[in-house]
């Protein structure tokens, strides 16, 4: 089974102009590192336009576009983004097209309804993860929304964004009620416990080590560390070593690594006591450089780096597991 365990869909805000500015901020470093934009000054509007980042905004990725861009994939995990205020705007997953049948104008507080509607367009292909923000209306409301998203909407897990929403993932008052409810519901919790190119994101809240308290307290909770904790990959991997129910996925990180570096990264997991069965493929689609087909090919051909390095190849069954079987086992899907 081939699964993209980390992808996004729809829009980040009801306002196209804000969405455009949000996208430009996140992609500035990528354009600069490639030499497409100067690093010593901010780009002009003309320079942004020349790169295709126009005032008309970016096309919204709906379910049809996601499936189109995932040829050969059996399943695609679509992640909700829970509501928060950023620069005075309420942001979160919205369907700006109004094509999914969720009544009313685009509202980030209905992020989970939109993701459930996406899943409904192709329930054999999409796996939906809810999202809640305990700092938005408090942990009680977040717990109630999580239960609704799973029990009533049928979503399969939850994605949390502590560093973006400025709460600590080991906060016993804000966060622990969510883990308790997720453990009760039997769903995995994916946490963006990694870096971010967003200026407002708080890096000190992104360290994977902050999840250690969760593993010690919630022994039966399945925790997925998003993006393998980049730039703290070793810290993330050690949590997988320590906690039996901790896992990780490769999105974002896999785009930053050459194929050779990816091979070496995977090759050293088992000597560091991390079973490759705890690692999943993810793309972070539709972000820049996150073409799921190209990234999957990088993973699928990674053993071509073994001979030049004078190392034995990684077992083919383990590579297949990375591509989707590992995630399927954790989520309870039959392969």
LUMMARDREN-233980 format. One record per residue (C-alpha): z, y, x. Coordinates in Angstrom, 2 decimals, always signed. Layout:
<rs>
<r><pz>Z</pz><py>Y</py><px>X</px></r>
...
</rs>
This chain:
<rs>
<r><pz>+0.00</pz><py>+0.00</py><px>+0.00</px></r>
<r><pz>-0.90</pz><py>+3.47</py><px>+1.29</px></r>
<r><pz>+1.38</pz><py>+6.30</py><px>+0.17</px></r>
<r><pz>+1.64</pz><py>+9.98</py><px>+1.04</px></r>
<r><pz>+5.42</pz><py>+10.39</py><px>+0.79</px></r>
<r><pz>+5.37</pz><py>+14.19</py><px>+1.02</px></r>
<r><pz>+2.92</pz><py>+16.46</py><px>-0.78</px></r>
<r><pz>+2.97</pz><py>+19.56</py><px>-2.92</px></r>
<r><pz>+1.02</pz><py>+20.71</py><px>-5.96</px></r>
<r><pz>+0.54</pz><py>+23.75</py><px>-8.20</px></r>
<r><pz>+1.77</pz><py>+27.23</py><px>-7.21</px></r>
<r><pz>+4.92</pz><py>+28.62</py><px>-5.60</px></r>
<r><pz>+5.22</pz><py>+31.67</py><px>-7.91</px></r>
<r><pz>+3.76</pz><py>+33.07</py><px>-11.13</px></r>
<r><pz>+2.43</pz><py>+36.14</py><px>-9.27</px></r>
<r><pz>-0.80</pz><py>+35.42</py><px>-7.31</px></r>
<r><pz>-0.24</pz><py>+38.43</py><px>-5.03</px></r>
<r><pz>+3.22</pz><py>+37.19</py><px>-4.06</px></r>
<r><pz>+1.85</pz><py>+33.69</py><px>-3.51</px></r>
<r><pz>-0.79</pz><py>+35.15</py><px>-1.20</px></r>
<r><pz>+1.81</pz><py>+37.06</py><px>+0.83</px></r>
<r><pz>+3.99</pz><py>+33.94</py><px>+0.99</px></r>
<r><pz>+1.10</pz><py>+31.89</py><px>+2.29</px></r>
<r><pz>+0.15</pz><py>+34.47</py><px>+4.88</px></r>
<r><pz>+3.69</pz><py>+34.61</py><px>+6.26</px></r>
<r><pz>+3.90</pz><py>+30.86</py><px>+6.61</px></r>
<r><pz>+0.50</pz><py>+30.52</py><px>+8.26</px></r>
<r><pz>+0.68</pz><py>+33.49</py><px>+10.64</px></r>
<r><pz>+2.04</pz><py>+31.42</py><px>+13.52</px></r>
<r><pz>-0.65</pz><py>+28.77</py><px>+13.02</px></r>
<r><pz>-3.46</pz><py>+31.29</py><px>+13.15</px></r>
<r><pz>-1.92</pz><py>+32.98</py><px>+16.17</px></r>
<r><pz>-1.42</pz><py>+29.75</py><px>+18.10</px></r>
<r><pz>-5.08</pz><py>+28.83</py><px>+17.53</px></r>
<r><pz>-6.24</pz><py>+32.24</py><px>+18.77</px></r>
<r><pz>-7.64</pz><py>+33.24</py><px>+15.39</px></r>
<r><pz>-5.23</pz><py>+36.20</py><px>+15.15</px></r>
<r><pz>-3.73</pz><py>+38.45</py><px>+17.79</px></r>
<r><pz>-0.11</pz><py>+37.70</py><px>+18.74</px></r>
<r><pz>+0.92</pz><py>+41.23</py><px>+19.72</px></r>
<r><pz>+0.44</pz><py>+42.94</py><px>+16.35</px></r>
<r><pz>+0.29</pz><py>+42.16</py><px>+12.64</px></r>
<r><pz>-3.16</pz><py>+41.32</py><px>+11.24</px></r>
<r><pz>-5.20</pz><py>+43.83</py><px>+9.31</px></r>
<r><pz>-6.37</pz><py>+43.12</py><px>+5.79</px></r>
<r><pz>-9.90</pz><py>+42.71</py><px>+7.15</px></r>
<r><pz>-8.73</pz><py>+40.05</py><px>+9.61</px></r>
<r><pz>-6.96</pz><py>+38.10</py><px>+6.86</px></r>
<r><pz>-10.07</pz><py>+38.35</py><px>+4.68</px></r>
<r><pz>-12.24</pz><py>+37.02</py><px>+7.49</px></r>
<r><pz>-10.04</pz><py>+33.92</py><px>+7.66</px></r>
<r><pz>-10.45</pz><py>+33.28</py><px>+3.95</px></r>
<r><pz>-7.02</pz><py>+34.60</py><px>+2.97</px></r>
<r><pz>-8.28</pz><py>+37.07</py><px>+0.40</px></r>
<r><pz>-6.58</pz><py>+39.22</py><px>-2.21</px></r>
<r><pz>-8.01</pz><py>+36.89</py><px>-4.83</px></r>
<r><pz>-5.38</pz><py>+34.43</py><px>-3.64</px></r>
<r><pz>-5.75</pz><py>+30.76</py><px>-2.73</px></r>
<r><pz>-7.04</pz><py>+28.10</py><px>-5.11</px></r>
<r><pz>-4.28</pz><py>+26.31</py><px>-6.97</px></r>
<r><pz>-4.04</pz><py>+22.62</py><px>-6.15</px></r>
<r><pz>-3.72</pz><py>+20.69</py><px>-9.38</px></r>
<r><pz>-3.56</pz><py>+16.94</py><px>-9.93</px></r>
<r><pz>-7.36</pz><py>+16.54</py><px>-9.82</px></r>
<r><pz>-7.59</pz><py>+18.32</py><px>-6.47</px></r>
<r><pz>-4.71</pz><py>+16.30</py><px>-5.04</px></r>
<r><pz>-6.34</pz><py>+13.00</py><px>-5.96</px></r>
<r><pz>-9.70</pz><py>+14.24</py><px>-4.67</px></r>
<r><pz>-8.14</pz><py>+15.00</py><px>-1.30</px></r>
<r><pz>-6.29</pz><py>+11.66</py><px>-1.11</px></r>
<r><pz>-9.16</pz><py>+9.16</py><px>-1.15</px></r>
<r><pz>-7.98</pz><py>+5.66</py><px>-0.27</px></r>
<r><pz>-4.33</pz><py>+6.39</py><px>-1.10</px></r>
<r><pz>-2.62</pz><py>+4.18</py><px>-3.63</px></r>
<r><pz>+0.17</pz><py>+6.64</py><px>-4.40</px></r>
<r><pz>+0.91</pz><py>+10.32</py><px>-3.80</px></r>
<r><pz>+4.43</pz><py>+11.73</py><px>-3.98</px></r>
<r><pz>+4.44</pz><py>+15.22</py><px>-5.54</px></r>
<r><pz>+7.55</pz><py>+17.30</py><px>-4.88</px></r>
<r><pz>+8.97</pz><py>+20.01</py><px>-7.10</px></r>
<r><pz>+10.27</pz><py>+23.25</py><px>-5.61</px></r>
<r><pz>+13.38</pz><py>+24.45</py><px>-7.43</px></r>
<r><pz>+13.90</pz><py>+28.09</py><px>-8.46</px></r>
<r><pz>+15.32</pz><py>+30.71</py><px>-6.14</px></r>
<r><pz>+15.06</pz><py>+34.44</py><px>-5.65</px></r>
<r><pz>+13.06</pz><py>+35.62</py><px>-2.63</px></r>
<r><pz>+12.47</pz><py>+39.32</py><px>-2.01</px></r>
<r><pz>+13.52</pz><py>+40.00</py><px>-5.57</px></r>
<r><pz>+11.06</pz><py>+37.49</py><px>-7.09</px></r>
<r><pz>+11.91</pz><py>+34.24</py><px>-8.82</px></r>
<r><pz>+9.84</pz><py>+31.53</py><px>-7.14</px></r>
<r><pz>+9.43</pz><py>+27.80</py><px>-7.56</px></r>
<r><pz>+6.83</pz><py>+25.34</py><px>-8.80</px></r>
<r><pz>+4.75</pz><py>+26.75</py><px>-11.65</px></r>
<r><pz>+1.50</pz><py>+25.86</py><px>-13.37</px></r>
<r><pz>-0.30</pz><py>+29.20</py><px>-13.30</px></r>
<r><pz>-3.38</pz><py>+27.68</py><px>-14.97</px></r>
<r><pz>-1.47</pz><py>+26.55</py><px>-18.05</px></r>
<r><pz>-3.63</pz><py>+23.42</py><px>-18.09</px></r>
<r><pz>-0.85</pz><py>+20.82</py><px>-17.96</px></r>
<r><pz>+0.38</pz><py>+21.33</py><px>-21.50</px></r>
<r><pz>+3.85</pz><py>+22.68</py><px>-20.67</px></r>
<r><pz>+4.49</pz><py>+25.32</py><px>-23.31</px></r>
<r><pz>+5.15</pz><py>+28.95</py><px>-22.43</px></r>
<r><pz>+4.28</pz><py>+31.19</py><px>-19.48</px></r>
<r><pz>+4.73</pz><py>+29.98</py><px>-15.91</px></r>
<r><pz>+8.46</pz><py>+29.70</py><px>-15.25</px></r>
<r><pz>+9.98</pz><py>+28.32</py><px>-12.00</px></r>
<r><pz>+12.98</pz><py>+27.10</py><px>-13.99</px></r>
<r><pz>+10.63</pz><py>+24.53</py><px>-15.54</px></r>
<r><pz>+9.54</pz><py>+23.19</py><px>-12.16</px></r>
<r><pz>+10.46</pz><py>+19.62</py><px>-13.08</px></r>
<r><pz>+8.52</pz><py>+19.76</py><px>-16.35</px></r>
<r><pz>+5.40</pz><py>+20.74</py><px>-14.40</px></r>
<r><pz>+5.82</pz><py>+17.88</py><px>-11.92</px></r>
<r><pz>+6.39</pz><py>+15.42</py><px>-14.77</px></r>
<r><pz>+3.19</pz><py>+16.72</py><px>-16.38</px></r>
<r><pz>+1.31</pz><py>+16.17</py><px>-13.10</px></r>
<r><pz>+2.59</pz><py>+12.58</py><px>-13.00</px></r>
<r><pz>+1.47</pz><py>+12.16</py><px>-16.61</px></r>
<r><pz>-2.14</pz><py>+12.88</py><px>-15.67</px></r>
<r><pz>-2.25</pz><py>+9.76</py><px>-13.44</px></r>
<r><pz>+1.01</pz><py>+7.79</py><px>-13.68</px></r>
<r><pz>-0.48</pz><py>+4.95</py><px>-11.65</px></r>
<r><pz>-1.17</pz><py>+7.31</py><px>-8.73</px></r>
<r><pz>+1.51</pz><py>+10.02</py><px>-8.73</px></r>
<r><pz>+5.23</pz><py>+9.65</py><px>-7.98</px></r>
<r><pz>+7.22</pz><py>+12.71</py><px>-9.02</px></r>
<r><pz>+10.32</pz><py>+14.05</py><px>-7.31</px></r>
<r><pz>+12.45</pz><py>+16.62</py><px>-9.12</px></r>
<r><pz>+14.15</pz><py>+19.55</py><px>-7.44</px></r>
<r><pz>+17.33</pz><py>+21.48</py><px>-8.25</px></r>
<r><pz>+19.09</pz><py>+24.40</py><px>-6.59</px></r>
<r><pz>+22.89</pz><py>+24.33</py><px>-6.94</px></r>
<r><pz>+23.15</pz><py>+27.91</py><px>-5.68</px></r>
<r><pz>+20.92</pz><py>+29.24</py><px>-8.47</px></r>
<r><pz>+23.00</pz><py>+28.66</py><px>-11.61</px></r>
<r><pz>+25.77</pz><py>+26.56</py><px>-10.12</px></r>
<r><pz>+26.26</pz><py>+22.86</py><px>-9.42</px></r>
<r><pz>+27.08</pz><py>+21.88</py><px>-13.01</px></r>
<r><pz>+23.75</pz><py>+23.18</py><px>-14.30</px></r>
<r><pz>+21.95</pz><py>+21.61</py><px>-11.33</px></r>
<r><pz>+23.52</pz><py>+18.21</py><px>-12.05</px></r>
<r><pz>+22.56</pz><py>+18.44</py><px>-15.73</px></r>
<r><pz>+18.98</pz><py>+19.35</py><px>-14.80</px></r>
<r><pz>+18.77</pz><py>+16.49</py><px>-12.31</px></r>
<r><pz>+19.89</pz><py>+14.01</py><px>-14.96</px></r>
<r><pz>+17.36</pz><py>+15.42</py><px>-17.44</px></r>
<r><pz>+14.57</pz><py>+15.25</py><px>-14.87</px></r>
<r><pz>+15.25</pz><py>+11.58</py><px>-14.15</px></r>
<r><pz>+16.36</pz><py>+10.23</py><px>-17.54</px></r>
<r><pz>+14.14</pz><py>+12.28</py><px>-19.86</px></r>
<r><pz>+11.19</pz><py>+13.26</py><px>-17.67</px></r>
<r><pz>+11.03</pz><py>+10.01</py><px>-15.69</px></r>
<r><pz>+10.98</pz><py>+11.50</py><px>-12.19</px></r>
<r><pz>+11.76</pz><py>+9.11</py><px>-9.35</px></r>
<r><pz>+13.80</pz><py>+11.12</py><px>-6.84</px></r>
<r><pz>+14.94</pz><py>+14.62</py><px>-5.92</px></r>
<r><pz>+13.88</pz><py>+17.03</py><px>-3.17</px></r>
<r><pz>+16.39</pz><py>+19.62</py><px>-1.94</px></r>
<r><pz>+15.75</pz><py>+22.82</py><px>+0.05</px></r>
<r><pz>+19.11</pz><py>+24.02</py><px>+1.48</px></r>
<r><pz>+17.82</pz><py>+26.21</py><px>+4.32</px></r>
<r><pz>+15.43</pz><py>+28.09</py><px>+2.03</px></r>
<r><pz>+18.03</pz><py>+28.60</py><px>-0.68</px></r>
<r><pz>+20.89</pz><py>+29.44</py><px>+1.71</px></r>
<r><pz>+23.37</pz><py>+26.69</py><px>+0.94</px></r>
<r><pz>+24.74</pz><py>+24.05</py><px>+3.28</px></r>
<r><pz>+23.80</pz><py>+20.44</py><px>+2.52</px></r>
<r><pz>+27.35</pz><py>+19.35</py><px>+3.39</px></r>
<r><pz>+28.98</pz><py>+21.88</py><px>+1.04</px></r>
<r><pz>+31.43</pz><py>+19.76</py><px>-0.95</px></r>
<r><pz>+31.51</pz><py>+22.16</py><px>-3.90</px></r>
<r><pz>+27.79</pz><py>+22.93</py><px>-4.23</px></r>
<r><pz>+26.03</pz><py>+19.88</py><px>-2.84</px></r>
<r><pz>+28.30</pz><py>+16.85</py><px>-3.27</px></r>
<r><pz>+28.06</pz><py>+16.82</py><px>-7.10</px></r>
<r><pz>+24.28</pz><py>+16.42</py><px>-6.72</px></r>
<r><pz>+24.63</pz><py>+13.45</py><px>-4.38</px></r>
<r><pz>+27.17</pz><py>+11.88</py><px>-6.69</px></r>
<r><pz>+24.76</pz><py>+12.16</py><px>-9.62</px></r>
<r><pz>+21.79</pz><py>+10.91</py><px>-7.55</px></r>
<r><pz>+23.82</pz><py>+7.90</py><px>-6.42</px></r>
<r><pz>+24.79</pz><py>+7.21</py><px>-10.03</px></r>
<r><pz>+21.12</pz><py>+7.45</py><px>-11.10</px></r>
<r><pz>+20.01</pz><py>+5.23</py><px>-8.23</px></r>
<r><pz>+17.40</pz><py>+7.66</py><px>-6.91</px></r>
<r><pz>+16.67</pz><py>+8.75</py><px>-3.33</px></r>
<r><pz>+17.41</pz><py>+12.28</py><px>-2.14</px></r>
<r><pz>+14.85</pz><py>+13.90</py><px>+0.14</px></r>
<r><pz>+16.21</pz><py>+16.94</py><px>+1.99</px></r>
<r><pz>+14.26</pz><py>+19.55</py><px>+3.93</px></r>
<r><pz>+16.52</pz><py>+19.24</py><px>+6.93</px></r>
<r><pz>+14.17</pz><py>+20.67</py><px>+9.56</px></r>
<r><pz>+12.81</pz><py>+23.96</py><px>+10.78</px></r>
<r><pz>+10.61</pz><py>+26.41</py><px>+8.88</px></r>
<r><pz>+8.16</pz><py>+29.16</py><px>+9.71</px></r>
<r><pz>+9.55</pz><py>+31.28</py><px>+6.87</px></r>
<r><pz>+11.40</pz><py>+34.35</py><px>+8.11</px></r>
<r><pz>+14.05</pz><py>+34.19</py><px>+5.38</px></r>
<r><pz>+14.86</pz><py>+30.49</py><px>+5.95</px></r>
<r><pz>+18.21</pz><py>+29.99</py><px>+7.72</px></r>
<r><pz>+17.71</pz><py>+27.71</py><px>+10.71</px></r>
<r><pz>+21.41</pz><py>+26.99</py><px>+11.15</px></r>
<r><pz>+21.32</pz><py>+25.25</py><px>+7.75</px></r>
<r><pz>+18.40</pz><py>+23.04</py><px>+8.82</px></r>
<r><pz>+20.11</pz><py>+20.91</py><px>+11.46</px></r>
<r><pz>+19.91</pz><py>+17.20</py><px>+10.54</px></r>
<r><pz>+23.49</pz><py>+16.67</py><px>+11.79</px></r>
<r><pz>+24.72</pz><py>+18.51</py><px>+8.68</px></r>
<r><pz>+23.77</pz><py>+15.38</py><px>+6.72</px></r>
<r><pz>+26.31</pz><py>+13.23</py><px>+8.54</px></r>
<r><pz>+29.03</pz><py>+13.98</py><px>+5.98</px></r>
<r><pz>+26.70</pz><py>+12.73</py><px>+3.23</px></r>
<r><pz>+26.19</pz><py>+9.41</py><px>+4.97</px></r>
<r><pz>+29.91</pz><py>+8.98</py><px>+5.53</px></r>
<r><pz>+30.91</pz><py>+9.84</py><px>+1.97</px></r>
<r><pz>+28.02</pz><py>+8.44</py><px>-0.12</px></r>
<r><pz>+27.47</pz><py>+5.03</py><px>+1.45</px></r>
<r><pz>+25.03</pz><py>+3.78</py><px>-1.21</px></r>
<r><pz>+22.91</pz><py>+6.94</py><px>-1.48</px></r>
<r><pz>+19.39</pz><py>+6.74</py><px>-0.05</px></r>
<r><pz>+18.70</pz><py>+9.90</py><px>+1.98</px></r>
<r><pz>+15.25</pz><py>+10.81</py><px>+3.30</px></r>
<r><pz>+15.18</pz><py>+13.43</py><px>+6.06</px></r>
<r><pz>+12.00</pz><py>+15.43</py><px>+5.50</px></r>
<r><pz>+9.68</pz><py>+16.20</py><px>+8.42</px></r>
<r><pz>+11.74</pz><py>+13.97</py><px>+10.75</px></r>
<r><pz>+13.99</pz><py>+16.97</py><px>+11.33</px></r>
<r><pz>+11.47</pz><py>+18.88</py><px>+13.49</px></r>
<r><pz>+12.38</pz><py>+20.45</py><px>+15.94</px></r>
<r><pz>+15.52</pz><py>+18.25</py><px>+16.01</px></r>
<r><pz>+13.72</pz><py>+14.89</py><px>+15.88</px></r>
<r><pz>+16.22</pz><py>+13.07</py><px>+18.09</px></r>
<r><pz>+19.10</pz><py>+14.29</py><px>+15.95</px></r>
<r><pz>+17.32</pz><py>+13.02</py><px>+12.82</px></r>
<r><pz>+16.57</pz><py>+9.65</py><px>+14.41</px></r>
<r><pz>+20.19</pz><py>+9.20</py><px>+15.44</px></r>
<r><pz>+21.27</pz><py>+9.64</py><px>+11.83</px></r>
<r><pz>+18.92</pz><py>+6.76</py><px>+10.96</px></r>
<r><pz>+20.64</pz><py>+4.73</py><px>+13.65</px></r>
<r><pz>+24.09</pz><py>+5.52</py><px>+12.31</px></r>
<r><pz>+23.63</pz><py>+5.40</py><px>+8.54</px></r>
<r><pz>+22.15</pz><py>+2.26</py><px>+6.92</px></r>
<r><pz>+20.63</pz><py>+4.14</py><px>+3.96</px></r>
<r><pz>+19.04</pz><py>+7.04</py><px>+5.88</px></r>
<r><pz>+15.26</pz><py>+7.28</py><px>+6.26</px></r>
<r><pz>+12.70</pz><py>+9.84</py><px>+7.40</px></r>
<r><pz>+9.06</pz><py>+10.78</py><px>+6.93</px></r>
<r><pz>+6.51</pz><py>+12.18</py><px>+9.37</px></r>
<r><pz>+5.01</pz><py>+15.16</py><px>+7.54</px></r>
<r><pz>+4.68</pz><py>+18.41</py><px>+9.50</px></r>
<r><pz>+5.75</pz><py>+16.61</py><px>+12.69</px></r>
<r><pz>+2.66</pz><py>+14.37</py><px>+12.70</px></r>
<r><pz>+0.38</pz><py>+17.41</py><px>+12.59</px></r>
<r><pz>+2.02</pz><py>+18.90</py><px>+15.69</px></r>
<r><pz>+1.68</pz><py>+15.74</py><px>+17.80</px></r>
<r><pz>-1.37</pz><py>+14.44</py><px>+19.63</px></r>
<r><pz>-2.18</pz><py>+10.83</py><px>+18.84</px></r>
<r><pz>-0.76</pz><py>+9.84</py><px>+22.23</px></r>
<r><pz>+2.47</pz><py>+11.71</py><px>+21.59</px></r>
<r><pz>+2.67</pz><py>+10.09</py><px>+18.15</px></r>
<r><pz>+2.35</pz><py>+6.64</py><px>+19.73</px></r>
<r><pz>+5.09</pz><py>+7.43</py><px>+22.24</px></r>
<r><pz>+7.33</pz><py>+8.83</py><px>+19.51</px></r>
<r><pz>+6.98</pz><py>+5.67</py><px>+17.41</px></r>
<r><pz>+7.19</pz><py>+3.38</py><px>+20.43</px></r>
<r><pz>+10.62</pz><py>+4.67</py><px>+21.41</px></r>
<r><pz>+12.15</pz><py>+4.37</py><px>+17.93</px></r>
<r><pz>+13.16</pz><py>+0.72</py><px>+18.17</px></r>
<r><pz>+14.63</pz><py>+0.97</py><px>+21.71</px></r>
<r><pz>+16.73</pz><py>+3.81</py><px>+20.23</px></r>
<r><pz>+17.89</pz><py>+1.39</py><px>+17.47</px></r>
<r><pz>+15.75</pz><py>+2.97</py><px>+14.74</px></r>
<r><pz>+13.80</pz><py>+0.33</py><px>+12.77</px></r>
<r><pz>+10.26</pz><py>+1.52</py><px>+12.09</px></r>
<r><pz>+10.86</pz><py>+0.28</py><px>+8.53</px></r>
<r><pz>+12.95</pz><py>+3.45</py><px>+8.08</px></r>
<r><pz>+9.97</pz><py>+5.75</py><px>+8.78</px></r>
<r><pz>+7.28</pz><py>+6.81</py><px>+6.27</px></r>
<r><pz>+3.93</pz><py>+8.57</py><px>+6.43</px></r>
<r><pz>+3.80</pz><py>+12.01</py><px>+4.82</px></r>
<r><pz>+1.28</pz><py>+14.84</py><px>+5.10</px></r>
<r><pz>+2.84</pz><py>+18.03</py><px>+3.62</px></r>
<r><pz>-0.50</pz><py>+18.55</py><px>+1.84</px></r>
<r><pz>-2.00</pz><py>+21.04</py><px>+1.03</px></r>
<r><pz>-0.58</pz><py>+23.13</py><px>+3.88</px></r>
<r><pz>-2.61</pz><py>+24.18</py><px>+6.90</px></r>
<r><pz>-3.57</pz><py>+21.32</py><px>+9.24</px></r>
<r><pz>-2.19</pz><py>+18.82</py><px>+6.74</px></r>
<r><pz>-5.32</pz><py>+16.92</py><px>+5.72</px></r>
<r><pz>-3.89</pz><py>+13.58</py><px>+4.52</px></r>
<r><pz>-7.02</pz><py>+11.62</py><px>+5.49</px></r>
<r><pz>-7.12</pz><py>+12.94</py><px>+9.05</px></r>
<r><pz>-3.38</pz><py>+12.47</py><px>+9.53</px></r>
<r><pz>-3.46</pz><py>+8.94</py><px>+8.15</px></r>
<r><pz>-6.30</pz><py>+8.13</py><px>+10.55</px></r>
<r><pz>-4.21</pz><py>+9.47</py><px>+13.43</px></r>
<r><pz>-1.45</pz><py>+7.05</py><px>+12.45</px></r>
<r><pz>-3.79</pz><py>+4.15</py><px>+11.72</px></r>
<r><pz>-5.52</pz><py>+4.36</py><px>+15.12</px></r>
<r><pz>-2.40</pz><py>+5.11</py><px>+17.13</px></r>
<r><pz>-2.50</pz><py>+1.78</py><px>+18.96</px></r>
<r><pz>-5.65</pz><py>+2.87</py><px>+20.76</px></r>
<r><pz>-3.28</pz><py>+4.83</py><px>+23.00</px></r>
<r><pz>-1.39</pz><py>+1.70</py><px>+24.07</px></r>
<r><pz>-3.75</pz><py>+0.36</py><px>+26.77</px></r>
<r><pz>-4.29</pz><py>+3.70</py><px>+28.56</px></r>
<r><pz>-0.50</pz><py>+4.07</py><px>+28.71</px></r>
<r><pz>+0.01</pz><py>+0.52</py><px>+29.96</px></r>
<r><pz>+2.21</pz><py>-0.34</py><px>+26.97</px></r>
<r><pz>+1.96</pz><py>-3.09</py><px>+24.34</px></r>
<r><pz>+0.65</pz><py>-2.03</py><px>+20.92</px></r>
<r><pz>+2.94</pz><py>-1.54</py><px>+17.96</px></r>
<r><pz>+2.87</pz><py>-4.51</py><px>+15.60</px></r>
<r><pz>+0.12</pz><py>-4.08</py><px>+12.96</px></r>
<r><pz>+2.49</pz><py>-4.99</py><px>+10.14</px></r>
<r><pz>+4.83</pz><py>-2.22</py><px>+11.23</px></r>
<r><pz>+1.95</pz><py>+0.28</py><px>+11.24</px></r>
<r><pz>+1.07</pz><py>-0.87</py><px>+7.71</px></r>
<r><pz>+4.70</pz><py>-0.36</py><px>+6.75</px></r>
<r><pz>+4.63</pz><py>+3.20</py><px>+8.05</px></r>
<r><pz>+1.54</pz><py>+3.89</py><px>+5.93</px></r>
<r><pz>+3.30</pz><py>+3.12</py><px>+2.67</px></r>
<r><pz>+5.06</pz><py>-0.23</py><px>+2.35</px></r>
<r><pz>+8.29</pz><py>+1.16</py><px>+3.81</px></r>
<r><pz>+8.46</pz><py>+3.95</py><px>+1.25</px></r>
<r><pz>+7.50</pz><py>+1.57</py><px>-1.55</px></r>
<r><pz>+10.46</pz><py>-0.66</py><px>-0.63</px></r>
<r><pz>+12.91</pz><py>+2.25</py><px>-0.70</px></r>
<r><pz>+11.65</pz><py>+3.61</py><px>-4.02</px></r>
<r><pz>+11.57</pz><py>+0.14</py><px>-5.56</px></r>
<r><pz>+7.79</pz><py>-0.27</py><px>-5.94</px></r>
<r><pz>+6.12</pz><py>-3.65</py><px>-5.65</px></r>
<r><pz>+3.40</pz><py>-3.68</py><px>-2.98</px></r>
</rs>
